[in-house]
Amino acid sequence: MKDLPRKLPVSFYFFFWDIDAKKLDPSKRPYYVINRLLDKGNLEAVRWVRKNFPEELIIETIKKMRDFSPKTVIFWSRLLNIPIEEIKCMQEPYRSMRKMHWPN
């Protein structure tokens, strides 16, 4: 596996409003960084993720992380040929739980 980045570009700090982004080491928390930038990021952030993280790790993140919005995860599942059945955030009971907290 190629070396993962150790720092976020400063222009992405605002996507990490809930933490001190200066202290975030993407190589230590790759799932979190990939999830946040693919779900909340702009085109520049998506390009940075795709350039700096192996596709296998991106796919693994999409399959495992529960914090993706349904629209975002469907987009990535189609782009990267990931069966929806393999994506945790699209399975029960997570979908029911999400509806309880965020009704349409």
C-alpha positions in Angstrom: 0.0 0.0 0.0 1.3 3.5 -0.8 2.1 5.9 1.9 -0.9 7.7 3.2 -0.9 11.5 3.7 0.0 12.8 7.1 -1.7 16.1 6.9 -4.9 17.6 5.4 -4.6 20.5 3.0 -5.6 23.7 4.8 -8.4 24.2 2.3 -10.2 21.1 3.7 -10.2 22.2 7.3 -13.8 23.5 7.1 -15.1 20.0 6.3 -13.9 19.0 9.8 -15.8 21.6 11.8 -16.2 19.3 14.7 -12.5 18.7 15.5 -9.2 20.5 15.3 -8.3 19.7 11.7 -4.7 20.8 12.2 -4.1 17.9 14.5 -5.8 15.3 12.2 -3.4 12.8 10.7 -5.2 11.1 7.7 -2.7 8.2 7.9 -4.0 7.3 11.4 -7.7 7.9 10.7 -8.1 7.1 7.0 -11.7 5.8 7.2 -12.8 9.0 9.0 -11.1 11.3 6.5 -12.3 9.4 3.4 -15.8 9.3 4.8 -16.0 12.9 5.6 -14.5 14.2 2.4 -16.4 11.9 0.0 -19.7 12.7 1.9 -19.3 16.4 2.7 -16.4 17.5 0.5 -16.3 19.4 -2.8 -14.7 18.3 -6.1 -11.2 19.3 -5.0 -11.6 17.1 -1.8 -12.8 14.1 -3.8 -9.9 14.4 -6.2 -7.5 14.6 -3.3 -9.0 11.5 -1.7 -8.8 9.6 -5.0 -5.2 10.7 -5.6 -3.9 10.0 -2.0 -5.7 6.8 -0.9 -5.8 3.5 -2.7 -9.1 2.5 -4.3 -9.3 -0.6 -2.2 -9.2 1.6 1.0 -11.8 3.9 -0.4 -14.1 0.9 -1.3 -13.5 -0.6 2.2 -14.5 2.8 3.8 -17.7 3.0 1.7 -18.6 -0.5 2.8 -17.9 -0.1 6.5 -18.7 3.5 7.5 -22.2 4.3 8.6 -22.0 8.0 8.2 -22.5 8.4 4.5 -25.8 9.9 3.3 -27.8 7.5 1.2 -27.5 9.7 -2.0 -23.7 9.9 -1.6 -23.3 6.2 -1.0 -25.5 5.2 -3.9 -23.4 7.5 -6.2 -20.1 5.9 -5.0 -21.5 2.4 -5.2 -22.4 2.9 -8.8 -19.1 4.6 -9.7 -17.0 1.9 -8.0 -19.2 -1.1 -8.7 -19.9 -1.9 -5.1 -23.1 -4.0 -4.5 -25.5 -2.1 -2.2 -25.9 -5.3 -0.1 -22.2 -4.9 0.9 -22.6 -1.3 2.2 -23.3 -1.2 5.9 -25.1 2.2 6.0 -27.7 0.9 3.4 -28.6 -2.1 5.6 -31.1 -2.6 8.4 -31.2 -1.7 11.2 -29.1 1.3 10.3 -31.6 2.6 7.8 -34.4 2.4 10.3 -32.3 4.1 12.9 -31.5 6.9 10.5 -35.2 7.4 9.7 -35.9 7.7 13.4 -33.4 10.5 13.9 -33.8 12.2 10.5 -37.3 11.6 9.1 -37.9 12.7 5.5 
